[in-house]
Amino acid sequence: MLATKIPKFETKRLPLVPPGKCGLDAYQRFYIDKDASRTYGGPLSPGQTWTRLKSDLGSWHLSDFGVWMIELKQTKEILGTGGYSQGLGAKSSASRLS
């Protein structure tokens, strides 16, 4: 059992939901696009993208913060991600929006 409960936020149209398998297609679309993902370490292979998704989820459990997936409420489509990411030993956090 995981110790950290990832908070959910919701507006009228866009829930912010914890990272999960449901977002893998959106992650792959973003990270395969070299122009869109170049400042985030892309482009990435499908295996590397899966690792990134697992890393985004693991951040919550190791650091108590991370990114959410942005979901279109009406269709449940994952539009991208947003939140906080911080490397080991970093002194400040940065936001990322796919």
Secondary structure, 3 states (H helix, E strand, C coil): CCCCCCCCEECCCCEEECCCHHHHHHHHHHHHCHHHHHHHCCCCCHHHHHHHHHHHHHHHHHHCCCEEEEEECCCCEEEEEEEEECCCCCCCCEECCC
